[in-house]
């Protein structure tokens, strides 16, 4: 089973935000975030998928997610 690391960008009014996460099902996870039932920090916003990487193991995906969450330069670039 593939795992995905993804970056979302907010598309609603207000300052643009990014969110980094991992999942086994990208479509379902994006839908969950946009329905307001995903992570607490994503509630109340509309999100679009702007970056995806695929991994073969959950551990690899979780490790990459940890690194992307701390990559401020990449996240700033993806806000535009």
N, C-alpha and C positions, 0 to 999 in steps of 0.2 A: 504494500500500500504506500502511495506517495504522500508526503507531507509538504505543505507549502508555507513559506514565510512571505508575508505580504505587508505592504504599506498602503494605508488609506489616507486620503486627503479630504478635508471637509469642503463642501461646495455651497453651504448656506451663507447667509449674511454674517458679518463679523470677521474677526481675524481667522485666517486659514490655519488649521491645525492638522497634524499628522498623527497617525496611530500605527504601531507596528504589532503584528501578531503572527500566530501560526495556526494552521488548521489542516484537516484531512479533506475538507470540502469547501472550496472557495466560494461557490455560489451561495450555499447555505449560510456560510459565515457572514458574507456581505449583507445578505438579506436580514440576518439576525441583528447586525449593527444598525441597519437602517430602520428596522422595526422598533428600535429602542430597547431591545432585550439582550443586547450584547454587553460588553464591558461597561462598567459604570461611566468611565471617562468618554465613551462614545455616544451616550444617550443624549437625545435632544438635538442631534445634528444629522445632516444628510452627508453620506460618504460616497466617494468614488475610489475604485481600485487604481493605483498609479504605479505599483511595482510588485513583481512576484518572482520568487525563486522556488525551484522544486528540489526536494531532498528525498532520499530513499528511507531514512530513518527519522523517528521522532526526536531522538537525541541530537542529531545533526541540525534539524530544523530549530529546536529549542536553543541550541548554542548560537546559531546564526541570528535568531531573533534577539538574543541578549546583546550581541554585538551591534546589530542595526539600531536598537533602541538607544545606544550610546553614540551613534554616528550623527552628530549634530549637523555636520556639513552636508551629508546626503539628504537628511530630512529637510533642511532649509532649501536645498535645490529642488526637492520634489514639491515644495509648497507653491512653486510658480508654474 
